[in-house]
Amino acid sequence: MIAYLKGTIEEIEQDALLIDRGGIGFRVFVPATLLDGSVRTGDQVKIHTYLNVKEDALTLYGFADRDDLEVFKLLTGVSGIGPKGAMGILSTLSADDLRFAVLSDDVTFISKAPGIGKKTAQKVILELKDKFKLEDAVEKKLAHAEAGAGSSLSGADGSTSQRAQSDAVEALVALGYSGTEALQAVRKVAVTEDMDSEAILKQALKMLF
């Protein structure tokens, strides 16, 4: 199995990248988010891949982040969703947003993906809910936010602060807010080292009213 590809982007197609690796061109189908200007012809890239094997075809699907690949694999395990359907979902929703949508039973949000109706969205939630943990979802989201330029959380410079923010998100979700709404509200709070989860929660609630 091909775990990943490192090479040069030779062409950018409508739904795929043509990557040259040692003189061999690999066509890798990727999420739309990778085709919105994030990469250009000539770029050196590392793409985490999934090889889909059929009787009449071998198809590579790829992602810039290993986390996206793992979520893609989980989606292909949902009955009725194949690689193309899973790619469509991750072209519309990020892995982080999908985790929060599943954990908060947000059928409408998942239904935004092309070809995914409410029944299929409900199936995604039913079959994946036990695969995700809210604490892990929050930690991954915070890590991704901190890795992005200019998107780090104010004051989130230690595990204690991250734990307090995670607890605040969990509390907001318990109050009925979606995971995405909860996290966005917590991120707007100017967190200081002396703030515990209760203090963060109070400030986050003000952002939601």
Buried (B, 14 or more C-beta within 10 A) or exposed (E): EBEEBEBBBBEBEEBBBBBBEEEEEBBBBBBBBBBEEEBEEEEEBEBBBBEBEEEEEEBBBBBBBEBBBBBBEBBBEBEEBEBBBBBBBBBBBBBBBBBBBBBBBBBEBBBBBEEBEEEBBBBBBEBBEEEBEBEEBBBBBBEBBEEEEEEBBEBBEEEEBBBBBBBBBBBBBEEEBBBBBBBBBBBBBEBEEEBEBEBBBEBBBEEEE
